[in-house]
Amino acid sequence: MIAVYIILGIIAILLIIFVSVYNGLVRLRNQVKNAWAQIDVQLKRRHDLIPNLVETVKGYMKFERETLEAVTRARNIAQQLPPTAGAGERAKVEGELSSALARLLAVVERYPDLKANQNFLALQEELTSTENKISFARQFYNDSVMKYNNQTQMVPSNIVAAMTGFKPGEFFEVTVAGEREAPKVSFS
Amino acid sequence: MWEQIRSNQTRTIVLVATLGLVFLLLGYFLGMVFFGDAITGLAIAIVVWAVMNLIAYFQGDNILLAVSGARKISPDDHKRLYNVVEEMKIASGLEKMPDIYIIDDPAMNAFATGRDPNKAAIAVTSGLLQKLNRDELQGVVGHEIAHIKNRDVLLMAMCSVLLGTIVMLAWYGSRFLFYSGMGRTRRTTSTGRGGGGAQLIIMLVALVLMILAPIAAQLIYFAISRRREYLADASSALYTRYPEGLASALEKIALSTEELKTANRATAPMFIVNPFNRKMNELTSTHPPIAERVRILRSMAGASFADYDRAYREVKYDPKGIIRGATAAGAVPIRAPGTEKMDEIQQARETSDVMWRLSNYTTLTCACGTRLKLPPSFSSSQVRCPHCGRLNSV
């Protein structure tokens, strides 16, 4: 009789451990999802800002058509990426947009008239901030993914993860040259 | 990496427990002296503490924001500040955007309030907004967000209530003891346990406690506060990935000579730097010396907690470090500085415009380019421009 109780007790304890580990994994996975949503919001915001920026800048920059077109093109490619695309693919496309944008904003230096335009100044603040927000959101997302992945690979939570089908998350790594450092959005 | 801060709070917990112990001891011995019964003393002490806690819990933020004359701003009032706060909110993974307040004061300072991370507020002075560039502002805001994220606001509020209760009990206790002729009348109610000798010892212990408890409590309180400042600095460096921003902001703040008009002793630990008397002894200050904080931030090799801990140990010659167990889980590189150049005049104008607007002044731009600011009490329908003499309709 006592043996039965002991076995039942052990089962109960194992069950409690299982449930708490499982809940911990779910919490981490949700954090990764939320962090991803943050990146998504900021990327969308950038897509929305770009037509406005191109419109404002166009009149001043007669000789930079190529740079402007590169930005518009990169933006359209990024926007048309299906929402089901993974973090790696998205990071690549958005990285290209970042570098096109950085090139455009670097040539702004040559147009003092533009820098006196109130509309442009407001856009510039929004863009700097959006670039910052993207990189901060990426920072937080990657940290969340690392924490979640560690949890799915370490004993004993990896057993629970394998039993209930938790897949490792994908990092949002930017591989385009020049995007590794801080966003080179040079306004002055 | 983000959870490390939670596992490294053992020393804070020890300090808080000591503070609680001092409080209970005081209640115990005061009870023995006045009622001949330790339980009554403890009960009274705890009731007083609970009442003060309730007041602080429900009114703390409002009181703090009200006494410092802070005004709430909307996103459009000051785009840059709002954006920087949102950036740090994202970097820290805070769920809800804190409210933002501006204090109209040339002194450079900032604080965070809100016992609940979902109901938090950040206040900065207009002096700070005028004189810091974007990276520096980011460092300061990161420090304040860290206070919210690490729940320092709640911790410090609870500690200061505990401290306040200890000071109050000791003060009233010593008055009663003095005026009741060293407790002679009360002793008769004691239930006959212990002789004169035991009573005398209890009396002496109570007396010593009444003198020492407030001092000890104050020192412990300061120690907790300083630890949380270091942790917030470390978190700010981690969020911004740029310790130099906060370091250079702290340096600018240290150089400015203005004192915050609205700060007082009770609100002092809430600010990013101590609002008074910069030459205080290290033991009796709520904040570590600024020069030291700057040195630690500047000797960081990366932006992680492990890097901060290493820098702290080097600068302070303290082998114990500040963030125990901060292991280097991969290098966290420091980012390049922002390239935005600062225009101090532009920033000053921007900030003063916000302050005018928050005071309900209307702004009119005359055809000659002069900007007229009209007070809310202005009732006439036309105003003459003092510069060119044109009549402008309001």
Interface residues (C-beta under 8 A of the other chain):
Chain A: Q31 A35 Q38 Q42 A122 E125 E126 T128 S129 N132 K133 F136 A137 Q139 F140 D143 S144 M146 K147 E181 A182 K184 V185 S186 F187 S188
Chain B: M1 W2 E3 K79 R80 N83 V84 E86 E87 M88 I90 A91 S92 G93 R134 Y239 R241 A329 G330 R335 A336 P337 G338 T339 E340 K341
